[in-house]
Amino acid sequence: MALCGIDEAGRGPIAGSLVVAGVVLNKPVEGLMDSKKISEKKRELLYPQIIESATYHIVTFPAHSVDELGISECMSIALQEIQSTIKCDNYLVDGNTTFGVKNLKTMVKADAKVEEVSAASILAKVTHDREMIEFSKTYPEYDFEKHKGYGTKAHIEAIKKYGYTPEHRRSFKLKALEATLF
């Protein structure tokens, strides 16, 4: 019975897109595990192997869409799009919520336990991180290539000094800035 594993990357950053991937493995891929547990170099090596070995779909929501719709609505839309794009017997999402989408199962830490979800985790993370590296070329003073959009001290200092870019999520409240990004 085919299983579509689903995971996301970019839920917590204050800049960049939310990326959700769904993967059905058509043949095994060696070395799959939670994307957070492997190096960026290893993820980049696994990415094309997953693409070649799977049926997959990646959904991306840029910062302005995350601001407009909210994370939960973006996740719901992405999950429905993956279900309509990848026809499968079972869908398993990493985490503990289906975001109101039917015919999904959830599992906490599925990205570390189920190969299809690990593969989705890697596709989502690499897609997100590549985007942040591209943004760093346009906005070098923010060091997006280093922190990948997360709210590090250096990132917040850059926002204080240079202001916001169109890639920042303006709805995310930052205590360090004492206001929302609007």
C-alpha positions as a printed Julia matrix, in Angstrom:
182×3 Matrix{Float64}:
  0.0    0.0    0.0
  1.49   3.33  -1.08
  2.21   5.97   1.53
  2.66   9.68   0.9
  4.83  11.25   3.58
  4.36  14.97   4.18
  6.5   17.49   6.03
  7.23  21.19   5.99
 10.13  23.57   6.4
 10.07  27.26   7.14
  7.26  27.35   9.67
  9.25  29.21  12.32
 11.45  31.7   10.45
 10.7   35.41  10.3
 11.71  35.56   6.63
 11.25  33.34   3.62
  8.63  30.91   2.43
  6.75  28.11   4.09
  7.5   24.97   2.05
  5.44  21.77   2.27
  6.44  18.58   0.45
  4.66  15.29  -0.17
  6.64  12.2   -1.23
  5.81   8.66  -2.34
  9.0    6.62  -2.66
  9.01   4.43  -5.78
 12.35   2.88  -4.82
 14.51   3.02  -1.67
 16.91   5.89  -0.98
 19.85   5.2    1.36
 20.5    7.57   4.25
 17.05   9.09   4.76
 16.37  10.66   8.14
 14.98  13.83   9.67
 16.44  16.74   7.67
 17.38  18.55  10.88
 19.64  15.62  11.87
 21.82  15.67   8.76
 24.23  18.23   7.35
 23.31  20.69   4.62
 25.83  18.94   2.34
 24.19  15.52   2.93
 20.71  16.99   2.33
 21.92  18.43  -0.99
 23.27  15.0   -1.99
 20.01  13.26  -1.05
 17.75  15.8   -2.79
 18.35  14.62  -6.39
 18.24  10.98  -5.31
 14.8   11.56  -3.78
 13.6   13.44  -6.89
 14.72  10.51  -9.09
 13.21   7.86  -6.79
  9.84   9.39  -5.91
  6.56  10.84  -6.94
  6.53  14.19  -5.17
  4.87  17.59  -4.97
  6.21  20.74  -3.32
  3.98  23.66  -2.3
  5.53  27.03  -1.44
  3.92  30.03   0.26
  5.98  33.25   0.15
  6.16  35.51   3.2
  3.29  37.74   2.06
  0.99  34.7    1.73
  1.96  33.5    5.22
  1.11  37.01   6.49
 -2.19  37.12   4.62
 -3.44  33.59   5.31
 -1.56  32.49   8.43
  0.52  29.35   8.87
 -2.45  27.05   9.61
 -4.41  28.07   6.51
 -1.29  27.74   4.35
 -0.71  24.26   5.76
 -4.33  23.29   5.11
 -4.16  24.49   1.49
 -0.82  22.71   0.95
 -2.09  19.42   2.38
 -5.18  19.53   0.17
 -3.06  20.36  -2.89
 -0.7   17.45  -2.17
 -3.67  15.09  -1.77
 -5.19  16.26  -5.06
 -1.84  16.02  -6.89
 -0.5   12.74  -5.49
 -3.09   9.98  -5.55
 -2.25   7.56  -2.76
 -3.71   5.05  -0.29
 -2.4    6.78   2.84
 -1.11  10.21   3.74
  1.07  10.72   6.82
  1.93  14.2    8.12
  4.75  14.9   10.53
  3.33  16.43  13.71
  0.08  16.17  15.6
 -2.48  18.06  13.51
 -4.14  17.64  10.12
 -5.05  21.36   9.93
 -8.65  20.3    9.33
 -7.83  18.2    6.26
 -9.55  14.82   6.03
 -7.96  11.46   5.17
 -4.62  12.27   6.8
 -2.82  10.53   9.62
 -0.38  12.31  11.89
  2.68  11.13  13.77
  4.94  13.17  16.01
  8.56  12.85  14.82
  7.46  10.94  11.7
 10.35  12.67   9.9
 12.72  10.55  12.03
 10.67   7.32  11.84
  9.15   6.99   8.36
 11.28   7.16   5.21
  8.62   8.87   3.07
  8.26  11.64   5.65
 12.06  11.9    5.97
 12.25  12.33   2.2
  9.54  15.02   2.32
 11.41  16.72   5.16
 14.58  16.84   3.05
 12.81  18.16  -0.08
 11.08  20.88   1.94
 14.24  21.9    3.85
 16.48  22.02   0.78
 13.86  24.0   -1.17
 13.52  26.48   1.7
 17.25  26.81   2.28
 18.03  27.29  -1.42
 15.51  30.11  -1.52
 17.16  31.79   1.46
 20.58  31.49  -0.21
 19.12  33.2   -3.31
 17.65  35.98  -1.12
 21.09  36.52   0.41
 22.35  37.59  -3.03
 19.74  40.35  -3.18
 20.01  41.27   0.51
 23.61  40.41   1.53
 23.5   42.5    4.7
 20.95  40.1    6.27
 23.12  36.93   6.04
 20.09  34.83   5.03
 22.47  32.11   3.83
 23.65  31.64   7.43
 20.45  31.71   9.52
 17.97  30.75   6.77
 15.47  33.36   7.94
 15.27  32.36  11.6
 15.2   35.07  14.24
 18.82  34.92  15.34
 20.4   37.81  17.2
 22.37  38.78  14.08
 19.22  38.7   11.94
 17.29  40.89  14.35
 20.23  43.32  14.51
 20.19  43.51  10.69
 16.46  44.3   10.75
 17.08  47.06  13.31
 19.83  48.51  11.15
 18.4   48.07   7.62
 14.65  47.59   8.09
 12.54  44.86   6.52
 12.77  43.26   3.11
  9.79  42.0    1.08
 10.91  38.52   2.18
 10.16  39.18   5.86
  6.94  37.97   7.45
  5.4   41.14   8.72
  2.8   39.37  10.89
  5.4   37.71  13.12
  5.79  39.61  16.37
  9.34  39.98  17.59
  9.83  40.82  21.26
 13.3   42.15  20.42
 11.71  44.77  18.18
  8.76  45.49  20.5
  6.3   45.52  17.61
  4.94  43.45  14.76
  6.69  43.69  11.43
  3.84  45.77   9.97
